[in-house]
Amino acid sequence: MEDVAIDEKGAGIDSVHGDQHRRIWSSPGCGREIAMGKQIFCNRSLNMKNIIAVGFDMDYTLAQYKPETFESLAYDGTIKKLVHNLGYPPKLLEWTFDWKYMVRGLVLDKKRGNILKMDRHKYVKVAYHGFKEMSKEDKIATYGNTFIRDSFDEPDYALVDTLFSLGEAYLFAQLVDFMDGNPGKVPSGKDYGRMYKDVRTAVDLCHRDGTLKQMVAKDPGRYINKDSWIVPMLRMLRDSRRSTFLVTNSLWDYTNVVMNFLCAEHNSYGGPACNFQWLENFDVVITGSSKPGFFHEENRANLFEVEPESGMLLNTDNGTLVPQVGSTSPRLPPKQLKKVCRVFQGGNVAHLHKLLSVGASSQVLYVGDHIYGDILRSKKVLGWRTMLVVPELEEEVKLLRETRDTRKMLRQLRRERDLVEDKLHRLKWTLRFEDLEIDKKLNLSSELHQLELQRENVRRLHQEAQREYHQKFHKVWGQLMKTGFQNSRFAHQVERFACLYTSQVTNLSLYSPDKYYRPSEDFMPHEFDILGL
């Protein structure tokens, strides 16, 4: 089937983008099968007809950064800050970053120097001290022998819940190994917790001095993946008479650079690289939002209007411009903009609701990549509808399909293991409580021994096969959505707080803007094993 884009009147027209075939919708009822990795998965029913405003985060939502370049840049900058600003040995400057090693959903134990992956019930399933895997006995001794269940939250633990966090998690593991192997080489008085705090300080210094963003601004294409379907998706939403907005923690100057890069090919008018035409795709843009604090209405942060051309901040009263004192006066936005999008800095969600004329929080859908910064707060505090972007999901779903036979074999081994366990239990019961003749008891004892050998063999085969299966997803941490046969803590958070989740934001363009999303009876990535697919 041919692809559909939006013409000037909002009707469907055919479009093909390279080898990528895609449908941009303008009305419900037409469509074709969507590849599994591009689908939008639904945890809670959501009728888009009830949504009047759709909002987006920018970093790692609209702008997908290339980890091999952007995260490496951030890692190198953090190392330099540790050495030059915080007194760590120059040896660290020789270190390199393996951007594929860490995954989202891990938990850093700051006090002990451990990196953990746990299931939905907060049982530690995989654990490393630095880069050294902890034995089952060590895991139980450290995390399993307490009367009170650990919450694994701040301040003793740090959550690796964004793609931005992968570099600092990797650096923390390197520092743990370095301190263990080189006593006295790190600054005096440092323990694992203080080293983690230093890593966070170094990361903040990199962002504060503008080094990272200056490098990205010089060559956005080196650090950000180009997605030419962002603008058609936004136009589709606006043509369906919905407001669109952007809420980002990035400040105006950087936001303008990134959004110009993402939208440049679709600007209505030619002109310089940064000509603000991308603003025609939004009704409201809020920069420097300081999420997650932005989502609290009691947050008293001032709301300033940003003059796009100069970056000047103008005082407002709940979004209404306050007369300027003196001779300084704001310039009008470029005349060629189809519709003036107002740009702000700071404020809180109450300001945004007023600017968008939102009557109820359930009328807003917000799309982000950060469970705690974007999804949890907007869902739990506000009652907004939420969509989480999980770029790793596309590859995860692909591997789930490819390993179908392996999962069948694992289920069979698990059934065999359970069967042997049941036979052993019955046999032990018989030997203990029934009055048996000596010959009968000897025969049953021999059978018991054989069953115990069989159990150990099946258990070993099952464990080896399961480890090999999970290593197909990631050599260290395994499947993103699972730990063994339990949902991972990450999958549990996705299920709890995201109404929808998908691999990339522009997957919205594959569905009707009036679609009624319902939980699937056929397939959900975090329930894949349950369904036996």
N, C-alpha and C positions, 0 to 999 in steps of 0.2 A: 504494500500500500504506500502511496506517496505521502509526503509530509505536508503539514499544514502550518502556515504562519498567519499573522494578522495583517490585514490590509488597513487602509486609512479609515474605513468605516467599521472596522472591528469584525469583518467577516473572515472566514477561513480561506486562505490561499495556500497553494502548494509551495514547498520550499525544501531544498536539499542542501545540507551543509557538509561538503566533503563526503567522507564515507559514513558520516554519522547521520542516521535517519531519525527524525524526531517529529512529533506532532505537537503543534501549538494550538490550543483549543480556543474556540470562541463561543461554543454552545455545547450543551450536553447531548449525549446520545450517539456521538460518532467516535470511533476509535479503533484501535487494534491492540493486539497482545503486546504488553510491555515486558521487556527483559527483566528477569528477577532482580538483578543488581540495581535496576533503575526504579524499582517499585517503591511506593510510599506505603509503609506498614502502619497499621492503626491499632493502638491500645484501647482507646476510648472513642466511641462514635462521634463524628464531627460533621455537621451539615454546613458546607461552605456557604449556603444561601443565608445563613445567620451571621456570617462574618462580614463586617463592613470596613475593616481596616486590617491590612497585613503588614507586619513590621519585620525588619531584618537587622541582625547584627552584621558587622562588616568583616572583621578579621576571622578567618577560617570558616566563614559562612558564605558571604558573597565573594570574598577574596580568599581563594584557596592557595596557601603558601606552599612552595616546594621545599620539603624538609631537607633535601640534600644540599640546598643552597641557603635558604633562609635560616633554618635551625642551626646549620653549621656556622653561619655568620654570627648568630646569637651566642652560640657556644664559645667561639673564638673570642668574642668580645668579653664574655664573662670570665674566661681564663685570664685575660689581660688585666681585668679589674682586680681579680684575686691576687695577682702577682704585684702589680704596680700600686694598688691602692690599699690592699689589706695584708701585705707582708708575707704572702705565700712564696715558696721557693721557685726560682726561675725554671726549674725542671718541668713544671706544669705546662710551660709554653710549648713543650715537645709533644704534648698529648694530642690525640685525634679523636674525632667523634664518630661513632657508629650510629647513624640516625635510624637504623632499622632495629636496634636492640630493645629499646623500651617500647611499651604499649600503654594505651590509656587503661584506666581502671585499677592500676597498681596503688599500693599504699606504702609510703616510706615511714619506717620506724626510726624517728630522729635519734632517740636515745641509744638504740642498740646498733644502728648502722645497717638495718635489714630492709630489704625490698620484698614486699609481700603481694601475693595474689590470693584472694579469698572468694568464697562462694557467697550466695545471697544471705546466708545465715551467719556470716562473718567468721566462718571457720577457715583457718589458713591452710591452703592446699599446696601452694608453691611458695618457697621462701629462699632468698639468697642473702648472704652476708657479703656486701659488696658484690663481687662477681662469683662468689663461692656458694654453691648450692648447699642448703642446710639439710641434714638428714631428717628422716621422719621422727627419730627420737629427739633431736634438737628442737624441731617444730613443736612437738607435744610438750616438751619440758618448758619451752619459752611461752607458748601461747595456749596450751591446752589444759594446764593443771591449775586452774583458778576457780574459786567458787563464784566469783562475780565476772560476768562476761565483759570483756573489754569492748568499748565502743569504737576503737580505732579511729578516733577523730582528733582534731586539734585540741590542745597544743602539742601533744606528744607525737602525733602522726601528721603526715602531709599527704594529701590526695593528688594523684597524678590523673587529673580529670580533664585536661585540655591538651591539645597537641603542642601548645607552647611549653608545657611542662616536661616534655620528653628529654630535652637537652639538659635541664638542671637535674633531673633524676639520674641520668647517665653520669653526669659530673659528680654527683653525690656518691655514687657507687665507686667511681674512680678514687675519690678522696678517702673513702673508707679503706679500700685496699692499700692505698699509699700510706696512710697513717699506721695500719697494721704492720706493714712491711718495712717501714722506715721510722722507727720511734725517734722522736725529737726533731724530725725534719719539718713538721708543720709548726706554725707559731705556737709558743708556749701557752698552756692553759686551755688548749682546744680539745673538745671532745666531739663525738659525732654530731650532737645537737648543735653545738656552736659552729661546726663546719657547715651544716645545712643552713644556718642563719646567715653565714658569710656568703654562701652561694646565692641566697635570695637577695642579699644586699648588693652583690655584684651585678645580678640581673637588673635590679632596679637602677643601678648607676648607668648601665648600658642604655636603658630606656630614657633616663633623665637627661643624659647629655646629647641625645638625638643621633648618636652614631648609627644605630641600626636603621632608623627611618631615613636618614640622609642617604645611606647606601641603597636602600630600596627605591627612593625617589630618583636616584640617578639612572637606574636601570630596572624598572618594575618587571619587565619580562623575564629577567634572570631569577626573580624571587617569587613571582606570582603566576599561577596557571591562568591562561586566558580562557574564558568561557564566554563564547559569543552568544549564548542563549540567555544571558542575564537580562538584557534589555527587552528582547521579545517576551520573556516571562513577565517582567514588570508592566509592559504595555498590555499584555493580556489581562492582568489583574485590574489595571486602570480602565481598560475598555469594558470591563464587567462592572464598572461603577463602584469600585472599591478604592478607598484611600490606601496609599502606600507610605511607609515611613521607615527611616533608618535611625537606629539608636546604637551608637558606638562609643567606646571609651577613648578612641583615638581623637586627637584634636583636629580642628578644621583643616590646617595646612596639609597634614598627612592624609586625611580622609579625601580631600580634593584630588590629591595626586593619585591615590589608589583607584577611586571611582572613575576618574578620567581615563585611566588605563583600561579599566574593565568595560567602559561604555563607549570608548572613542569611535569604534567602527560604526556605531549606530546613532551618533549624534545627528540631529536634523540639519545642522549647518556645519560648514567647514570652519577652519580657523586654527588658532594655536592649540597646542596640546592641552593646556588647562584653560578652557573657555567656559566652564560651568554648565555646559549643555546637559550634562548628566543629571542635573537637578530637575529637569523636566519630567523625570521618571518617578519623582516623589512629591508628596504633599508637605511633609515635614521631615527635616533632618536634625537630629540632636547629636552633637559631638561632645566629647569630654563629659560623658554622662555619669562616670564613676559608678557603674554597675558593680555589685548588686544593690548598693545603697539607693540608686535611682528608683527602684521599684517600691520604696517605702514612701507613702504619701506624707508621713510626718517629717521626712527629710526636708530641711529648710534651705537647701542649696538654692542660691539665686539663679534665675534664668536670664541669660543674656542672649540677645539676638546678634548673630554674626553677619557683618557686612562681607559678602563673598570676595569682592575684589581686593579689599585691603586687609581682611581678617580682623577688622576693628570690632570690639565687643561693645554693644549698645545696651543700655539699661532698659529693662522691661518691667512691667507690673503684670504678672501672670500672662506674659506673652504680648501684652499691649505696650508698644514703644512709649517710653517716658521721654518728654521733651528734653533735648540735649541742652546743657548749660554752655554758654560761650558760642564761639563761631563755628565749632565743629558740627558738621551735619552729615548724616549718612547719604551715600550715593545710592541711586536707584539700581536695582538689578538690571543686567543686560536686557535691552528691549526685545531682542529676538527670541527670548525664552517663550515657549508656548504657554506655559503657566508658571507663575512665580511660586517657587518652593521656598518656604521660609527656613532659614538655618539658625540653629540655636546652640548654645553651650550651657551645660549644667542643668539645673532644675530637677524636677522629680516627675513621677508618673502622673500626678494630678494635673500638672501643666500640659503634659502630652494629651491626656483625655480631653482637656478643654480645647486645645488647638485642633484636634481631630473631630470634635463634637461627638464623642463616643458616649452613648447613653448607659451602656452596661459593659463590664469588663469581659463578659463572655462573647462579646462581638468582635474581639481582637484576637488575631492569630499572630504569634511571634515566633520567628525562626532564628535559631541560634545553634552554636556548637558546644556551649559550655553548660553542663548539667547544673552546676551550682550558681554560676554567674548569670546565666540566661534563662534556663528552663525551670529549675526548682523555685526560684524566687517569683518569677512571673506567674507560675502555675499556683504555687502554694499560698503566696501572699495576695495576689491580685485575682486569681481565677481566670487569667487569660488562657486561651487555648494555645498549645505549644507544639512546635515541630523541632526535633533535634536532628542536626546534620552530623552523620557519622561516615566520613569518607572511607574508613576501613571496611564498611559494610559490603561494598561491591565485591571486593576480593573474597571476603568471608563467605558470602552467599555462593559465589562461584565454586569455592572449595567444598562447600557443603554438598553441592550437586555431584562433584567429582568423586567424593569419598562415600558415596551412598553404600557401596558394597562393603566397605570397611566397617561402617556403622552396623550393618546387618550382622557381620561376623562378631563384632563386639557385643551385640545384644545376645547372640547365641552363646558366647562364652560366659556372659553374665548369667544366663539361664542355667547353663551347666554348673556354674559355681554355686548358684542358689540350690540346685537340685542335690548336689553333693553335700552341702551344708545341712540340708534338711535330713538326708539319710543319716549323716553323722549324729545329728541331734537325737533322732529316733533310736539309733543303735546304742548310744550312751545311756539313754533313758532305760532301755531294756536291760542292759548290763547292770545298771545301778539298782533298779527297783524290782526286777522280776527274779523269781527263784528258779534258776536254771541248773540243769545237769552240767557236770564238769566238762564233758565233751562239747556240749552246745556252747558253753561259755568260751571255751578255747577257740572254737570256730568263729564265733562272733567277734572275739578279740582280734583274730587274724584279719577278719573282714574290716574291722575298725581301722586297723593299721593301714590296710590297702586304701581305704577311703581317705585317710589323712594324707597319704602320699598323692592320691589323685587330686584332693583339694589343693594342695600346695602347687601341684603342676598346673592346674587350671588357673589358680590365682596368679601364678607367675606369667602364664601366657596372656591372661587378661590384662595385667598391669603393663607388660611390654607392648602389647598391641595398642593399648590406650595411650601410652606415652608416644608411640610412633605416630598414632593418629593425630594427637594434638600438635606434634612437631611439624606436621604438614602445614598447619596454620601459622605457627611461629616456633622457631627452634628452642626458645627458652620458656615462653609464657603460654603457649598453646592458643586455643580458640578464644577469641575475644569475648563471646557471649556465654561461654561455659567454663567450669572447672570440674573436670571429670564429667559426671552426669547431672550435676547441679548447675543452675544458672550462676554466672559470675556476679560479683557485686555490681559491676558495671551494667550488666544486663538487667539486674534488679532495679537499679536507679532509672534506666531507660524506661522500663515497664511502668514504674511508679509515677514518673513526672512528665514524660513526653506523651502527648496525645497521639502524635504522629512521629515517625522517624524514617529517615531515608539517607542515601549515600551522598547526595549533593542537592543543593537548593534548587537548581534548575530542573530537577525531576518534577517540580510543580507544573512545568509546561507540558508534561505528558498527559495531564488529566484535565478534565473540564473544570473551569473555575467555580462551577456550581455543584461539584461532585459531593455526594454524601459518602464520607469515609466510614466504613464499618470494620470491626475486627475480622480478620480472615479466618475461615474455617479450614482452609487448606494449608497455609504456610505462614509462620512467623519465625524469624531467625532465632529468637531466644527460646522457641519451643520446638526446634527442628527435631531433636531426638525423641521428644514425646510423640510426635506425629509419625515417626518412623520413616520419614522421607529420605 
